Amino acid sequence: MARYIHPSKKKRLTKLGEQTKWAPFWTVPKIYGPGRRVHPGRHTEIKRNWRKTNTKA
């Protein structure tokens, strides 16, 4: 494995890392109604972890 990550690769990995965040909290009442309690991570489009899923970056 390389000792240093090239800046362009780091930039791509940063973008992919930002896609794994939870959806905003206000989307829960918007989708399910005010009474329902659901975790916002449930309707996040892309979920990936650096250990579990590789990328082509």
Helices and strands as residue ranges (DSSP letters): H 7-18, H 27-32, G 40-43
